[in-house]
Amino acid sequence: MAARGRCPECGSESLVEDAHYAQQQLVCAACGCVLSEGLLTTTYTDEEHLREVSYSQSTGQKEQLSRCLQRGIRRLQDLCKVLQLPAVIEETAVSYLQRALQLPAFHLVSLEKKELLGGCCVLVTCRQHRWPLSMGTVCSLLYAKQELFAGVFLSLQRELGLSVPALSLADLVTTHLSSFQLVQPTASIPTAFLEDKEKLVARTMAMVELAGETWLVTGRHPVPVVVAAAFLAWQSLRPGPRLSCPLARFCRLAGVQLPPPAHLRLRELQDVLLAMASQLSWLRGFRLDRKTVDSLNKDSPGQGTPGQPSPCSPAVPQQQGSPSAGQQQRGGTLRPLLPPCLIHPRKRLRAAAPSAAGAALTGDEPISDSEIEQYLRSPEEIRAFSRAKAWP
């Protein structure tokens, strides 16, 4: 059936109405361009009234996934493949993403936040399934800022009403140390550097517990703390050939990346061990420093004190006149174990406000010449002041 008008593509006037699968379409017979869609009377609420419904308003259009949701699911699945997560975690994360994008709170957010929404769903699902995954790991994979990611994570948790358990450090230690090449015998690693996995995990867990009790974990990324604790535990198991190995070489041999704050966490753990070892009477004859205190950690540090020195310990008896950290701690006042933010505050403490009694005026305060001169503002006032002063 011919119709009036021209085709916008080729300019032909040969336009016909074609019934394609019971859907009327206005099609150009010359080039095949579809000028307009037809009308449907299937599977819609107005169907009972026999009213025609366009395809864009029908349920067929609503069943299709939006482009934003498709892109989000694709990014989420790629993230699960990189992390090698089970299928049940991936399916649960996809369901959370679909629920979140249907909420009005996530309709008008920026594109950057929508791209982080899939990573937040993965993190929530991993926490619920007790899968050890930290927020910093997801941020590094998505190249995202932790502040922005944390805001989207809290919004997702609040809008969906999800219960997210805290990250278990025990699971994180076990998973992180399982990837170390030092627990897997290989030809490229010296025999003296290989260690049994169970012993290393047990000693590292004790060091992490010690770090938690001394406020070294609170409010910080857990991976640098785990790396520093694993390094100290690895050295304490065989201190002879391992004390000369630095932290960077340890991470290179283990096949893991060295987090930048790991050096700071290592120094803080060593300071805690020095403060604990300085209170032991049987260590008074030894010179203790950051390199030798770890060799004395024979017992579990989570029980409160390092153990006695072993025969292979490289600690050297202290000579007369040479200072040591232990004597300095015993000679002065014992400093309590405080959080690092109190020991090394980033901001200067404010001076105490003057008390009301000290701020009270007595009338005997000295008055400077500049303060007197500010009241003499004109020559007339100066002459009047001199006449009044000369008056008997």
Salt bridges, closest charged atoms under 4 A:
GLU13 OE2 - ARG6 NH2 2.81
ASP46 OD1 - ARG51 NH2 3.50
GLU48 OE2 - HIS49 NE2 3.74
GLU195 OE1 - ARG242 NH1 2.85
GLU268 OE1 - ARG220 NH1 2.61
GLU268 OE1 - ARG265 NE 3.21
ASP271 OD1 - ARG290 NH2 2.90
GLU380 OE2 - ARG383 NH2 3.80
